[in-house]
Amino acid sequence: KAPKGFRYVLWALVAIRLICPFSIESALSLIPSAEPLPRDIIYTAHPEIHSGIPVVDDTVNPILESSMTPSELVSINPTQVWSFVFTQIWILGLVIMLAYALTSYLLLRRKVATAIPLRKNIKRCEFIDSPFVLGFFFPEIYLPAILEKKDWEYVIAHEEAHIQRRDHWWNPIGFGLLSIYWFNPVLWLAYILLCRDIEAACDEKVIRNMDKDALRAYSTALLKSSIHQRAITACPLAFGEVGIRERIQNVMNYKKPAFWIIVVAVVLSAAVAVCFMTSPKSDADVTETDVDVMETNADVNTGDVREESEDIGEIDGTATLT
């Protein structure tokens, strides 16, 4: 029920967390561990992880201990060898992802090279089946020749909403992060959901002030745009229509969110930022704190002992005089 635009905020937090090489420590953080992989893991003789989840640590660390511990008869550290191998695999995957993006973009550019300008940044092309936005610095809207003129208004409004929200930046940034973290299946799911949320947010922006008849016409335009299967979604630098069925349901059931829902969404977004944008305090900080506490307690105990010794001395002196 919250405005779809708040999903942009949440996705922005995810992007910052993935990009930023550091984070602020906080006692409110819900991240299990500040450093799951120690920085010296490839140099240590006994590699282990600190995920913050006991079950994971208890399962993985014995395996690492038995398979990665250097042998006395071999001078090579197995951890360093596997680290090198996995690094090469990661680089290969990154190159494949970026090559795929570049190839898709060039092929799509070639396909729309003969597009006919209609007005401003809007063009019509006979070699595409669905409308989309293409371009990073100078985005252009491409309409298929088969699109009926009565649907132009709704389709163009939707694509212009993409441009206004800078979605032609968000999508390449999202794909760039996916290319870096291609080995993580969660990132693949996140990228798919990001594309769906971007489309839903643009739908909401366009239909905000529409009546029922306009909503039906808009839904019909969406449905027509999805009839023909095409490979536009294969290009990470272009925007096509995705999740049509769910989007049509959202359009037809759209209701303006109440003010209190917006307030709750703001509060929850702030809470998510505090809990997941920060890291838990490291063990070193905790240890230093414990040492300080122990030293303070030791000083207090020493003071108490001295006071008790002085009291005993006074009593002994009084007894001697007597």
C-alpha positions in Angstrom: 0.0 0.0 0.0 3.0 2.3 0.4 4.0 4.5 -2.6 6.1 2.5 -5.0 8.6 5.4 -5.1 9.8 4.3 -1.6 11.2 1.2 -3.2 13.7 3.4 -5.0 15.0 4.5 -1.5 15.4 0.9 -0.4 17.2 -0.1 -3.6 19.5 2.9 -3.3 20.4 1.7 0.2 21.3 -1.8 -1.2 23.4 -0.2 -3.9 25.3 2.0 -1.4 25.9 -1.0 0.8 27.3 -3.0 -2.1 29.5 -0.1 -3.5 30.8 1.5 -0.3 34.0 -0.1 1.0 33.3 1.0 4.6 30.4 1.3 6.9 29.5 3.0 10.2 29.5 0.8 13.3 26.3 0.8 15.3 24.9 -1.2 18.2 21.6 -1.3 16.3 23.0 -3.1 13.3 21.3 -6.4 12.3 24.3 -7.5 10.2 25.6 -10.7 11.8 29.3 -10.0 11.4 31.3 -6.9 10.5 34.0 -9.0 8.8 32.9 -12.5 7.8 36.2 -13.1 6.0 39.3 -12.0 7.9 41.6 -9.9 5.8 44.5 -12.2 6.4 42.6 -15.4 5.6 44.8 -16.3 2.6 48.0 -16.0 4.6 47.0 -17.7 7.9 47.8 -21.3 8.5 44.4 -22.0 9.9 41.8 -20.2 7.8 38.3 -19.7 9.2 35.3 -17.5 8.7 33.4 -15.4 11.2 29.9 -15.1 9.7 28.2 -14.3 13.0 26.0 -17.3 12.6 27.2 -20.2 14.8 25.6 -22.9 12.6 27.4 -21.7 9.5 30.7 -21.2 11.3 30.5 -24.7 12.9 29.8 -26.2 9.5 32.3 -24.4 7.3 35.3 -23.9 9.6 36.0 -27.7 10.1 36.0 -28.1 6.3 38.4 -25.2 5.9 40.6 -26.6 8.6 40.8 -30.1 7.0 41.2 -29.0 3.4 43.0 -25.6 3.6 45.6 -26.1 6.3 49.1 -26.1 4.8 51.0 -29.4 4.9 54.5 -29.5 6.5 55.7 -31.3 3.4 54.4 -28.7 0.9 55.5 -25.0 0.9 52.5 -23.8 -1.0 49.5 -22.5 1.0 46.3 -24.1 -0.5 44.3 -21.0 0.5 46.4 -18.8 -1.7 46.1 -21.2 -4.6 42.3 -21.4 -4.5 42.1 -17.6 -4.0 44.0 -17.1 -7.2 41.8 -19.7 -9.1 38.6 -18.1 -7.8 39.9 -14.6 -8.7 40.5 -15.7 -12.3 37.0 -17.2 -12.5 35.5 -14.0 -11.1 37.3 -11.9 -13.6 36.1 -14.2 -16.4 32.5 -13.9 -15.3 32.8 -10.1 -15.0 34.2 -9.9 -18.6 31.4 -12.1 -19.9 28.7 -10.0 -18.2 30.1 -6.7 -19.5 30.7 -8.1 -23.0 27.0 -9.3 -23.0 25.8 -5.8 -22.0 27.9 -4.1 -24.7 26.9 -6.6 -27.4 23.2 -6.3 -26.6 23.4 -2.5 -26.6 25.2 -2.4 -30.0 22.8 -4.9 -31.6 19.8 -2.9 -30.3 21.4 0.3 -31.6 21.8 -1.3 -35.0 18.2 -2.4 -34.9 16.8 1.1 -34.3 19.3 2.9 -36.6 16.5 3.4 -39.2 14.0 4.7 -36.7 11.9 7.6 -37.9 11.8 10.7 -35.6 8.3 11.8 -34.5 9.0 14.6 -32.2 11.7 15.7 -29.7 13.3 12.5 -28.4 10.6 10.1 -29.6 11.1 7.8 -32.6 9.2 5.1 -34.4 10.8 1.8 -35.5 9.4 -1.0 -37.6 12.0 -3.6 -36.3 10.8 -3.6 -32.7 7.7 -5.1 -31.1 7.5 -3.1 -27.8 8.2 0.4 -26.7 11.3 1.2 -24.6 13.8 3.8 -23.5 17.4 3.6 -24.8 20.3 5.8 -23.9 22.3 6.8 -20.8 23.1 10.5 -21.3 20.6 11.2 -24.0 17.7 8.8 -23.6 15.3 8.4 -26.4 11.8 6.7 -26.6 11.3 4.1 -29.3 7.7 3.1 -30.3 7.0 0.1 -32.5 5.4 0.7 -35.8 2.6 -1.8 -34.9 1.5 0.4 -31.9 -1.8 2.0 -32.6 -2.0 5.8 -32.4 -4.7 5.8 -29.7 -2.2 4.1 -27.4 0.6 6.5 -28.0 -0.4 8.9 -25.2 -0.3 6.3 -22.5 2.9 4.6 -23.7 4.8 7.9 -24.2 3.6 9.1 -20.7 5.0 5.9 -19.2 8.3 6.1 -21.0 8.7 9.8 -20.1 8.1 8.8 -16.4 11.1 6.5 -16.8 13.2 9.4 -18.0 12.0 11.8 -15.3 12.9 9.2 -12.6 16.4 8.7 -14.2 15.6 5.0 -14.7 18.0 4.9 -17.7 20.7 5.4 -15.0 19.3 3.0 -12.4 19.1 0.0 -14.7 22.8 0.2 -15.9 23.9 0.8 -12.3 22.0 -2.3 -11.2 23.4 -4.4 -14.0 26.9 -3.1 -13.2 26.5 -4.3 -9.6 25.1 -7.6 -10.9 28.2 -8.0 -13.1 30.5 -7.5 -10.1 28.5 -9.9 -7.9 27.5 -12.3 -10.6 28.4 -15.3 -8.4 25.7 -14.4 -5.8 22.3 -15.8 -6.7 20.6 -13.2 -4.4 21.9 -10.4 -6.7 20.2 -12.1 -9.7 16.9 -12.1 -7.9 17.5 -8.6 -6.7 18.1 -7.3 -10.2 14.8 -8.9 -11.5 12.9 -7.4 -8.6 14.5 -4.0 -9.2 13.3 -4.0 -12.8 9.8 -4.9 -11.7 9.7 -2.2 -9.0 10.9 0.4 -11.5 8.1 -0.4 -13.9 5.5 -0.4 -11.0 6.7 3.0 -9.8 6.4 4.5 -13.2 2.9 3.1 -13.6 1.9 4.6 -10.3 3.3 8.0 -11.4 1.4 8.0 -14.7 -2.0 6.8 -13.3 -2.0 8.9 -10.2 -4.8 11.2 -11.5 -6.5 8.9 -14.0 -10.2 8.0 -13.8 -11.5 4.4 -14.3 -11.9 4.8 -18.1 -8.3 6.1 -18.5 -7.1 3.2 -16.3 -8.7 0.7 -18.6 -7.2 2.3 -21.6 -3.8 2.4 -20.0 -4.1 -1.3 -19.0 -5.1 -2.1 -22.6 -2.0 -0.3 -23.9 0.2 -2.3 -21.5 -1.4 -5.6 -22.6 -0.9 -4.8 -26.3 2.7 -3.9 -25.7 3.4 -7.3 -24.2 1.6 -9.5 -26.8 4.7 -10.0 -29.0 7.6 -11.6 -27.4 10.9 -9.8 -28.0 14.5 -9.7 -26.7 14.4 -6.2 -25.4 14.8 -7.3 -21.8 18.0 -8.9 -22.7 19.6 -5.5 -23.1 20.5 -4.1 -19.7 20.7 -0.6 -21.0 17.1 -0.4 -22.4 13.8 -0.4 -20.6 10.9 -2.6 -21.8 7.7 -3.8 -20.2 8.0 -6.6 -17.6 5.6 -8.3 -15.2 2.5 -7.2 -17.3 -0.1 -9.3 -15.5 0.9 -8.0 -12.0 1.2 -4.4 -13.3 -2.3 -4.5 -14.8 -3.7 -5.8 -11.5 -2.0 -3.0 -9.7 -3.3 -0.4 -12.1 -6.9 -1.5 -11.9 -6.8 -1.7 -8.1 -4.8 1.5 -7.6 -5.8 3.7 -4.6 -3.9 6.8 -3.5 -2.0 5.9 -0.3 -3.2 7.6 2.9 -0.9 10.1 4.6 -0.3 7.8 7.6 1.0 5.1 5.2 3.5 7.5 3.8 4.7 8.4 7.3 5.0 4.7 8.2 7.0 4.1 5.0 9.4 6.9 5.9 9.9 5.6 9.4 10.5 2.0 8.1 12.9 3.2 5.5 14.9 5.1 8.2 14.9 2.0 10.4 16.1 -0.2 7.6 18.9 2.3 6.9 20.1 2.2 10.5 19.8 -1.5 10.9 21.3 -2.7 7.6 23.5 0.2 6.4 25.6 -0.1 9.6 27.9 -2.8 10.8 28.1 -4.3 14.3 30.9 -3.3 16.5 34.0 -5.3 15.9 35.4 -7.8 18.4 38.5 -5.5 18.8 36.3 -2.7 20.1 34.4 -5.0 22.4 37.7 -6.4 23.7 39.1 -2.9 24.4 35.9 -2.0 26.2 36.2 -5.1 28.3 39.8 -4.4 29.1 38.9 -0.8 30.2 36.1 -2.2 32.4 38.5 -4.7 33.9 41.1 -2.1 34.6 38.5 0.2 36.2 37.3 -2.6 38.4 40.9 -3.5 39.3 41.6 0.2 40.3 38.5 0.2 42.4 39.4 -3.1 44.1 43.0 -1.8 44.7 41.6 1.3 46.3 39.3 -0.7 48.5 42.2 -2.9 49.6 44.3 0.2 50.5 41.4 1.7 52.5 41.0 -1.6 54.4 44.7 -1.7 55.1 44.7 1.8 56.4 41.8 1.0 58.7 43.5 -2.1 60.0 46.7 0.0 60.6 44.7 2.5 62.6 43.1 -0.2 64.7 46.5 -1.8 65.4 48.0 1.6 66.4 45.1 2.2 68.8 45.5 -1.2 70.3 49.3 -0.6 70.9 48.7 2.7 72.7 46.2 1.0 74.9 
